[in-house]
Amino acid sequence: MTRRFERDYDIRIYPVDEPNNVIRIRPPLRIVFTASKTTSVESANKLAVEIYNLNESNRLLLLRREGLGGTFAKRSFAISMSIGYDGRLEHLYTGRIHTVFSNKTGSDYVTRIESYSALALANADTYISATVTDTTKALEVIVDNTRDLKIGKIVAQVGTTRPMVMVGSAKAVLDDVITSGVHAFIENDQLVVIGENQVIGRHVPLITSETGLLRPPNVEGGITTFETMFNPAIRVGGAVRLHSDVSAYLNGVHKVTVVTYSGDYEGDSWTQSVRAILLQNYEVI
């Protein structure tokens, strides 16, 4: 319930082929959402959001996904979401809308949107057959042949500099290209490749009970888990400095591997659950 009256968000929905025609959703409309992001391409990043009492014209537009001029034809829409406090927003998610439902609950019209980021890569439904000169070109081919995917931060050394033949799904080809000690993941529809001991961003937020840690962290199988109030400084692939008086053996710098967000603009939830790995040494990129 901390800072409930300062909560803020900005949701933008737009046709993929007309990104300037934006449906913008802002407070005080109630939203309820869950989102998950990970440093793995085994599963797609995803967002599920319920929007209460969206105006009828926008509701119908999303349900039909018709042309903005009224032409009835299914179109692809994307959704972008930023959340934070009192106008200080951080970008949380960008992805393509997969499904839209709407129903009436009591006096409220509730529009539910489900979205995935670079789903074609996670589902292994993109086929590639190409010969490339090196792994840099291989990554470019993977991105060029996967819907909704762009080149992002490519820092870690991957694979070989020799020519290679790529045959198979984009995900299988990516698995062949990426060497041990390297993470490839999707961040807002961008392919990111970094080393196991590399972290994104110079800011390393301190996570304590005073800064939003909700309960003592736990560890299982080398994975540290903890829950905090929503903190936009905690990001997948980034680092946090964890400090707990109860679980002092887990204190130190961790690399964030999974973040699951949960929020209700009018309810108690505005939190995130984090999975992270304790680092002995790390490099900021």
C-alpha positions in Angstrom: 0.0 0.0 0.0 3.1 2.2 0.1 2.8 5.3 -2.0 -0.6 4.2 -3.3 -1.7 7.8 -4.1 1.5 8.5 -6.0 1.1 5.5 -8.4 1.3 6.4 -12.0 1.3 4.6 -15.4 1.1 5.3 -19.1 -0.2 2.7 -21.6 0.0 3.3 -25.3 -1.7 1.0 -27.9 -1.2 1.4 -31.6 -1.5 -0.4 -34.9 1.9 -1.8 -35.8 1.7 -0.2 -39.3 0.6 3.1 -37.9 2.6 3.7 -34.7 1.6 7.4 -34.5 -2.1 6.6 -34.1 -2.0 6.0 -30.4 -4.7 5.0 -27.9 -3.3 6.4 -24.7 -4.5 5.2 -21.3 -3.7 7.2 -18.2 -4.9 7.5 -14.6 -7.5 7.7 -13.1 -8.7 4.7 -15.1 -8.2 1.5 -13.1 -5.8 -1.1 -14.4 -4.8 -4.5 -13.1 -1.8 -6.1 -14.6 0.8 -8.8 -14.4 4.0 -8.9 -16.5 7.1 -11.1 -16.6 10.5 -10.5 -18.1 13.4 -12.9 -18.2 17.0 -13.3 -19.4 16.1 -16.4 -21.3 14.6 -17.0 -24.8 13.0 -20.2 -23.6 9.8 -18.2 -22.9 8.5 -14.9 -24.2 8.2 -11.8 -22.1 4.5 -11.2 -21.5 1.9 -8.7 -20.2 -1.7 -9.2 -19.2 -3.6 -6.1 -18.3 -7.2 -5.4 -17.5 -8.4 -1.8 -18.2 -11.6 -0.7 -16.5 -14.2 1.4 -18.4 -12.2 2.2 -21.5 -14.3 4.3 -23.7 -16.6 2.5 -26.1 -15.0 3.5 -29.4 -11.5 2.4 -28.3 -13.0 -0.8 -26.8 -14.6 -1.7 -30.1 -11.5 -0.7 -32.1 -9.4 -3.2 -30.1 -12.0 -5.9 -30.1 -12.4 -5.7 -33.9 -8.8 -4.5 -34.5 -10.2 -2.8 -37.6 -8.7 0.1 -39.6 -8.8 3.4 -37.9 -10.9 4.7 -40.8 -13.5 2.0 -40.2 -12.3 -0.6 -42.6 -13.0 -4.1 -41.1 -9.8 -6.0 -41.3 -7.8 -7.7 -38.5 -4.7 -5.7 -37.8 -1.7 -6.2 -35.6 -1.6 -3.9 -32.6 1.3 -3.3 -30.2 1.2 -2.2 -26.6 3.7 -0.2 -24.6 3.6 0.3 -20.8 5.5 2.5 -18.4 4.9 2.6 -14.7 6.2 4.5 -11.7 5.3 7.2 -9.2 3.9 10.7 -9.6 5.0 11.4 -13.2 8.4 9.6 -12.8 7.8 6.7 -15.2 10.1 3.9 -16.4 9.4 1.9 -19.5 8.3 -1.6 -18.5 7.2 -3.5 -21.6 6.7 -3.4 -25.3 5.1 -6.2 -27.3 2.5 -7.3 -29.8 -1.1 -7.8 -28.7 -2.1 -11.4 -28.9 -5.7 -11.4 -27.6 -8.4 -8.9 -26.5 -11.5 -9.7 -24.5 -14.1 -7.4 -23.0 -16.9 -8.2 -20.6 -19.2 -6.3 -18.1 -18.5 -7.0 -14.4 -21.1 -5.3 -12.3 -21.2 -1.7 -13.5 -17.7 -1.9 -15.0 -16.6 -2.7 -18.6 -13.4 -4.6 -18.3 -11.1 -5.0 -21.3 -8.4 -7.7 -21.0 -5.3 -7.6 -23.2 -2.7 -10.3 -23.5 0.6 -9.5 -25.1 3.9 -11.2 -25.9 7.3 -9.8 -26.8 9.1 -11.6 -29.7 6.8 -14.6 -29.4 7.9 -16.0 -32.7 11.4 -16.6 -31.3 10.2 -18.2 -28.1 7.8 -20.5 -30.0 10.5 -21.6 -32.4 8.1 -21.0 -35.4 10.6 -19.0 -37.5 12.6 -21.1 -40.0 16.0 -20.0 -41.2 18.2 -21.4 -43.9 21.3 -19.3 -44.6 25.1 -19.2 -44.9 26.8 -16.4 -43.1 30.4 -15.2 -42.7 30.5 -14.9 -38.9 28.3 -14.9 -35.9 27.7 -11.2 -36.1 26.0 -11.8 -39.4 24.2 -14.8 -37.9 22.6 -12.6 -35.3 21.5 -10.1 -38.0 19.9 -12.9 -40.0 18.0 -14.2 -36.9 16.7 -10.7 -36.2 15.8 -10.0 -39.8 13.8 -13.3 -40.0 12.0 -13.0 -36.7 8.8 -10.9 -36.5 8.9 -8.0 -34.0 12.6 -8.5 -33.2 15.4 -5.9 -33.5 19.1 -5.8 -32.7 19.8 -4.5 -29.2 22.9 -4.5 -27.1 25.3 -7.1 -28.3 28.3 -7.0 -26.0 29.5 -10.5 -25.3 31.7 -12.4 -27.7 29.6 -15.1 -29.3 30.6 -18.2 -31.2 33.1 -18.2 -34.0 34.3 -15.7 -36.6 34.3 -18.5 -39.3 31.6 -19.0 -41.9 28.7 -21.1 -40.8 25.6 -22.7 -42.3 22.4 -22.1 -40.3 19.4 -24.4 -40.8 16.4 -24.6 -38.4 14.2 -22.5 -36.2 15.5 -19.1 -35.2 15.6 -20.2 -31.6 17.6 -23.4 -32.5 20.0 -21.3 -34.6 20.5 -18.8 -31.8 21.2 -21.7 -29.4 23.9 -22.9 -31.8 25.4 -19.4 -32.1 25.5 -18.5 -28.4 28.5 -20.0 -26.5 28.6 -21.0 -22.8 29.0 -18.1 -20.4 26.8 -15.9 -22.6 23.1 -14.9 -22.1 20.8 -14.0 -25.0 17.4 -12.5 -24.1 14.7 -10.2 -25.3 14.4 -6.7 -23.9 11.4 -4.8 -25.3 11.5 -6.6 -28.7 15.3 -6.2 -28.9 17.8 -9.1 -28.9 20.4 -8.5 -26.1 23.6 -10.6 -25.8 25.7 -10.2 -22.7 28.1 -12.3 -20.6 27.2 -14.1 -17.4 29.1 -11.6 -15.3 28.0 -8.5 -17.3 25.2 -6.3 -16.2 23.2 -3.6 -17.9 23.3 -0.1 -16.5 25.7 1.7 -14.2 23.1 2.4 -11.4 23.0 -0.5 -8.9 20.0 0.1 -6.6 20.2 -0.8 -2.9 17.4 -3.2 -1.9 16.6 -3.1 1.8 13.5 -3.0 3.9 13.8 0.8 3.9 13.7 0.9 0.1 10.8 -1.5 -0.4 12.0 -5.1 0.4 8.8 -6.7 1.7 10.3 -9.8 3.4 13.6 -11.5 3.8 15.1 -13.0 0.6 15.5 -16.8 0.1 17.9 -18.9 -1.9 17.3 -22.3 -3.6 19.6 -23.9 -6.2 21.8 -20.9 -6.3 18.9 -18.6 -7.2 18.0 -15.7 -4.8 14.4 -14.7 -4.7 12.9 -11.6 -3.1 9.8 -9.4 -3.3 9.8 -5.6 -3.3 7.4 -2.7 -3.9 7.6 -1.7 -7.5 11.0 -0.2 -8.1 11.7 1.0 -11.7 15.5 0.8 -11.1 15.3 -3.0 -10.9 15.6 -4.4 -14.4 16.2 -7.7 -16.1 19.9 -8.1 -16.9 20.8 -5.3 -14.4 22.4 -5.5 -11.0 21.0 -4.8 -7.5 22.8 -4.6 -4.2 20.7 -6.7 -1.7 21.0 -6.1 2.0 19.0 -8.0 4.6 19.6 -8.2 8.4 17.8 -11.5 8.5 19.4 -13.2 5.5 22.8 -11.5 5.7 24.5 -14.4 3.9 22.7 -13.3 0.7 23.9 -9.7 1.0 25.9 -8.4 -2.0 25.5 -7.6 -5.7 23.1 -9.8 -7.7 22.3 -10.0 -11.4 18.6 -9.9 -12.1 17.4 -12.8 -14.2 13.6 -12.8 -13.9 11.2 -10.1 -12.8 7.4 -10.7 -12.3 5.3 -7.6 -11.9 1.9 -7.3 -10.3 -0.2 -4.2 -10.0 -3.6 -2.8 -9.3 -4.0 0.9 -9.6 -6.8 1.0 -7.0 -5.7 -2.1 -4.9 -2.9 -3.2 -2.6 -0.7 -4.7 -5.2 2.1 -2.6 -6.8 5.0 -5.0 -6.4 7.5 -7.2 -8.2 9.0 -10.6 -7.5 12.7 -11.0 -8.5 15.0 -13.9 -9.2 18.7 -13.1 -9.2 22.2 -14.6 -9.0 24.8 -13.5 -6.5 27.9 -12.2 -8.3 31.4 -12.3 -7.0 32.7 -10.0 -9.8 30.8 -8.1 -12.5 31.3 -5.8 -15.4 29.0 -2.9 -16.1 28.0 -2.3 -19.7 
